[in-house]
């Protein structure tokens, strides 16, 4: 398939792929090779032109959520100078529409881990159980479909550790149709259902629902989000994750999941700078925000 391009607005390929929501990509000479289940394609960006090869244009648009009105989405949550700074630095970041099974495997592997290790674990599972594909001399292995793994011992031998048993359990439940049943459910019901899969707690459940099912009302709280939220919105005071989620949902609104991703990449790449700018010399992002938090109105 020859290289083609589509015109994009408000899209940044680098920020979208490298922000931590998706792990199955390689950057080779500024061309990204992307693998999502059976789709293996390459893509690069020159200004408003997004060049791609190995996939259909409609798939590319859907995968990168290019059909969404990003300026409108940003306007709904761009409420203070800190989120505005995150948007300024990473504008064009869009939430990818991932395959639910691959996303489930990815975020089960994310427990007590980091991005390089998650990426390696996914590559190990793919190499052990998936199919090899190639494009322009670049090879990759597909994430195996449910039913193709079922070998906890082999995964443990390849240093996948305690997560191995969770992957096998998730595979069995996926074969029973749990991931298909989630589609169209109200958010809280979907969250409760996916958390019945062993190894999936609230944060992992919310990541899967946000990044593969499009539940924009989710706000996954991990180490980085906990740090930025307590620093900027709770005056550095330790608060339960539940309170962080409740505040974020009410404060940022219906696209709180997008706000989460902008805050996440901003914090991960600029934490020292954020602390330096804050200086711990003032007590709020906006005084009204903190008074409302203290009063329990947000």
N, C-alpha and C positions, 0 to 999 in steps of 0.2 A: 504494500500500500504506500503510495507516494506521500511525501510530506505536504500537508495542507495547513491552512490557518483559518482562524475565526477572529473577528474583531471583538474586543472586550472593553468594558468600561468598569472602572473601580475594581480592578483585579490585580493582585500581586502574587505571582506563582510561587516565588521564593518564600514569602511569609506564610502562604497557605500550606505549603508542603512541609516547611521546617518549624512549624509552631508547636509540634508535639501532639497533634491530634491523630496523626497517621504515620506509620513506620516503614511502609514497604516502598521505598524509593531509593534510588542511587543518583548522585549527581556526577556525570562524566563529561568533563569539558563544558560545563554550563548547560548541558542537556540532562533533563531529569528522565530517568527510566522508572516507570511507575507500574506496580503490580497490585491489582485488586481482584482476588479470586481468579477468574479465567481471563481477565483483561490485562494484557501486558503491552504497554505503549510508551513512547517517548514524547516529551513535550518541552518546549522552551518558549520564552517570551521576548519579544522585541517591541517595546512600547505597548501599543494597544493590540498588537497582533500576537495571538497565541498559536504557535505552530505545533502540530501534533502528527504522529504517525503510529499506525498499529491499532487504531480504534476509530469508531464512527464519531462524527462531529456531534451528534445528538448525545452520545454517551459522555463525551468530554464536557459538554455544557451542563449536563445533569450532575456528573461526578463533582465538578468544581462549583456547583450551585450558581452558575452564571445566569440563571433565569430569575434570581432573586434581586430585589431592589435594595442594594446594599446602602446607598445614601439614606434611604428611609429607615432602614434597620438601625443604622448608626445614630440617627437623630433621636430615636426612641430611648437610647440608654446613655447618650453623651451628656451627662448631667453635672460634671464638675471638672476642675482643671486637671485632675490626675488621669481620669479616663480619657480626657481630651488629649493629653500628652501621649497616651498609649495609642490612640487612634491616629494621631499625627505621625507617629513613628512607624506604624504598621498598617496604615490604611490600605485596603485592597485584600486583606486577609478574609477569606471566606471559609465557612464550615463545609468540609467535604462530606459527600453522601457515600458512606462506606457500605460495603456488604455486611449485613448483620452478623453472619457467622464469623467472618474474618475479624470483625471488630470485637466480637465477644472473646475470641481467642487472644487477640492483642491485649485487651485490658485485663483479662485474667492473669496474663503474664506480667502486667504492670505492677502487681501487688508487691510492695517492698522492693522495688526495682528502680531502674533509671533508663533513660532513652537508649543509650548504647546497648545495654543488656537486653532490653525488650526487643530491639531490632535483631540482635544476634539470636535470641531464643526463637523468634519467628522464622529466621532463616534456617535454623537447625530443624525445626518441625517441618518446614517446607522441603528441605533437602532429604529428610528421612522418609517422608510419606507422600510428598507431592510430585507433580509432573514437571519435567524440565521444559522450558520454552526459551526461544532465542529471538532476538531482534537486532539486526545490524551487528552481529557478532557479540552482543551482550546477552548473557544467559541469566535466567532466574528460575526459581521453582515455585509452583503455585501452592497456596495454602490448601491442604487436602480437604475434601468435602467431608461432612459428618459421615462416619462409618469407615473412613480410611485410616484412622489412627489406632485406637483400641490397644495400645501397647505402652502401658505405663512404665514397664521395666526398661524398654528401649529409650524412652525419653529421659528417665533418670540416669541412665548410662551416659547420656549426652548432656548431663549437668542442667537439666530443666528443674530438678529438685521437687519441692513439695507441690509446685503448680501442676505437675504431671497428672496427679490424680484428679485435679479439678478439670483439666482439659478433657480427660476421658469421661468424667461425669457429665460435663457440658455437652459432649458429643452425643451421648446416649439421649439426653433430654432434647437436643436439637433434632435427632432422628424421630422423636415422638411429636415434634411439631411446635415446641414451645416458642421458638423465635417467630414463627408465622402467626401465632396467636396474639403476639404483642401488637401487631400492626393495627392501628385504629383505636386502641384502648385509651381511655383517659390516662393521663400521666401517672397518677399515683397508683392506679391499678397495674399499669405496665411495670412500674418500678417494683411493686410487691411481687409480681410474677417472676420477673427476671432475677430477683434476689433469692428465689427458691433454687437457683443453680448453685451448687457448692462453689465456694471461692469468690462469689460475687456479693460484696457488701454495697453500701449506699453509693460511695464514690465511684466504684467501678460500674455499677448499674447506671448511674447518671451519665457517665462517659459513653456507654454503649447507646443509651437512648438519645443522647445529643448527636453523636457522630454518625449514627447509622439509621436512626428512625426519625430524626428531625424534630425531637421534642425540645423546642427552644426555651421552654420554661425551666429546664434543668440548670443547676449550678453546681457542678462537681467541685468538691473542696479537697484539695490535696495540700501538700506542704507549702508550695508557693502561693496558692490562693489564700491559705490560712494566714500566711505572713503578711501579704499585702492588705488583706481585709482588716485584720486586727490593727495593723499599723495606721491605715488611713481612715478607717471608719469606726474603730472602737478604741482609739487613743492608746494603742499598744497593749490593751488589757486582754488577757486570755478569756475567750468565750467559747462555748460549745459550737461545734460545726453546725448544729441545727439552727442556732441563732444566726450564724453567718448566712446560711442559706435563706432563712426567712427574711432577713434584712435585705439581702441582695435581690430577692424576688420582688419585694415591694418597691425597692428603690430604683432598680434598673428596668423593671417592667417586663413585657411579654417576650422580649428577645434577650433575656438575662444570660442565656447560653452564649450568645455572641459576646456580651460584655465580659463573661468569664474568660473566653479565649484571648481577647485583647489584653486583659489584665494579666493572664498567665504568661504570655510571651514577653510582655513589658517587664514583669517582675523578674522572670528568669534571666533576662539579659541585662537588667539595669538595677538590680536590687541595691547595690552599694550607692549608686547615684540617687535612688529614691530616698534612702536614709540620710544621705548628705543634704539633699534639698529640704527634707522635712526638718532635720536638725533637732527634732524632739522639742522645739521651742514653741509650738502652738498645738492646740488641742483638738483641732477639727479640720476636716476638709471644707466644710461649710458649717458654721455654728448651728444652723437650723437642723441640719442632718443629725448632728450629735445630740441635740436636745430631744429630737424625736426618738432616737435610739434609746436614750436614757429613760424616756417616758413610756417606752414600749409601743409607740405609734408606728414605728418602722421595723 
